[in-house]
């Protein structure tokens, strides 16, 4: 009889142990799922910020004539990322020349409360920057002189952590045709994305 009571106690302890392990595993799984979901949301917010910047850039480019494209490419700003050659007018290594808005203010690190209530990510603020660069196929062979009326808009959306470091980043690129030759007219949209971990389209 005592042996049976001892066996029952051991069985109960084993069942409790197994249930505890299952409960801990479920909690761990839920925590990982929450983290992944949160990361996905932050990445989406960075993407939306980049889209906001792209729309701002479109307004500026839409009001720009082909005679002004070269001026946009040569705009002087401390945060320019001008490619050293026309062949490098692609990807995320060199985003281009900082674009200005309709009031000629640089569209660099524009602060927006697109992520209100988010803690630990730049106090709930996001930023976007807009760049312009010559298209890779421009016959001028120059990164600062436009010849065919095509220009690339590049918008960078970022979320910062509490220390001001980039935590999430998305980059969108869009090609515009503004000239009267060499294209069908209107913007040619080609959306591409990158992040701080993989700086490639």
N, C-alpha and C positions, 0 to 999 in steps of 0.2 A: 504494500500500500504506500509506504513512504517512497519507494522507487518511482511509483506512478506519479506521486505529487511532485517529485523532483523533475521528472520528465516534462510534466505539464508546465512547470515554472520556466524550464529552459525553452520550451516551445513558445511560450508567451514572450519571453525576452527576444527570441529570434524574430518573431512576428513584428514586435515593436521596433526592433532594429531595422528590419527590411522596410517597414512603413516610413520610418524616419529618413532612411536613405532615399526612398522614392520621393518623399516630400522635399528634401534638399535638392534633389535632381530637378524636380519641377520648378522650384524657386530659381535655381541657377539658369534653367532654360528660359524662364520668363524674363529674367534680368537681361540675358543676352538678346532676347527678342526686342526688349524695350530699347536697348542700346543701338541695335541695328536700325530699328524704326526711327529713333532720334537722329541717327546719322543720315538716314535717307531724307528726313525732313529738312535738315540743315543744308544738305546738298541741293535739294529742290529750291530752297530759299536763295542759295547762292546763284542758282540757274535763273530764277525769276529776277534777281537783281541785275544779272547780266542782260536779261531781256529788256529791263527798264532802260538800261544804258544804251542798248541797241536802238530802241525807239527814239531816245533823245538824239542819238547820232543821226538817225534817219531824217529827223526834222531839220537838222543843220545841213546835211548833204542835199536834201531835196530843194533847199533854198540856195544852193551853191551852183554857179555856172562852171562850165569846163575851164574857163579862163582862171578860176580861183583854186582849182584843185592843186596846182603846183604850190600856191601860197599855203594851203593847208598842210601839204607834205613838208614844207620848210618852216612851219611855225616853231618858234624857239620856246622850249619849256624844259625845266630841270628834270622832269620825269619822262622825257622821251626815251623810247627804246627803238631807235632807228636801226634797221638791218644794215649791215655793212655792204651787202650786195643785193641785187634784185632777186637772185636765186633764193635768198633767204627771207623773202617776203611771204612767209608761210609759217605755220606752226605757232608755237607759243614762246619761242626763245626771244624773238624780237616783235613786240606787239605793234610798234610803230610810233607815230608822232601823236602826242596828246591833242585831241580835238577840242575846239572851243564851242560854246553854245551860241545862241543867236545874239547874246550880249557880249560876245568875245571873251567869256570867262572859261578857263580851262575845265573840261569835264574830267577832272582827276579826283579820285577819292571823294565822290559826292556822297554825303551821309544821308541815309534814309532810315526811317523806322519801319522797314518792311517786316521786321521780326519782333513786334512788341511783346514784352513779357518774357522773352528768352533770357535765361540767366547764364552767366559764364561765357557768353558769346558776344563780346563787345557790348555788354549791357543792353542787349536787344537791338543794336543798330547794325545795319549792313551798309556796304559801300559799293559803288561802281565807278569804273573809269572807262573812258571811251578813247580809242586810238584810231588813227587813219594811216593806211600805208598803201603804196603803189601796188597795183596788181603785178603778179609775178611775170606775166607775159607782155608787159609794156614794151613796145619797140624802142623806147628811148634808151633802155638799158640802165636807167638811173632810178634810184630809190626816192629821189626828191623832185624829179621832173616828170610830169604826166604828159603822155603823147596820144593816148587812145581813149581818154574819157572814162576809163574804168578805175575804180578805187575800192579798196577793202576797208570795211568798218570792222573793228575788233573791240568787243566789250568784255570787260572783266568784272565779274560780280564776286565779292568776297565777304566772309563773315570773320570777325576777329575774336580771339579769346580775351579773357580778362586782362591779359598782359599786353594786348595790342598786336599779338602775332596772328598771322593768317592761319585760320583753322579750317575753313572750307573755301574753295575757289572753283568757279566755272568760267570758261571763256567761250564766247560765241563770236563767229566770224560771218560777215555778210558782204557779198560783192555787189557794188552798184555800178551801173552804166549811166553816164550823164552826157556822153558825147553824141555827135551826130553821125559818126562813122564807126564801122567795126562791130556793131552790135544791134540788137533788136530794140533796145531802149528799156528803161525801167530797171528796178533792182533785180539782180539774180541772187536768190537766197540759197546759201549753202551753210547750214548750221553745223558747227563743230564744237566739241567740248574738251576741256582738259582740267586737271586739278594739280594740286601741289605735289602729289605723289607720282603722277605720270604726266609730264609736261609734253604731251603729244596730242594731236587731234584724233 
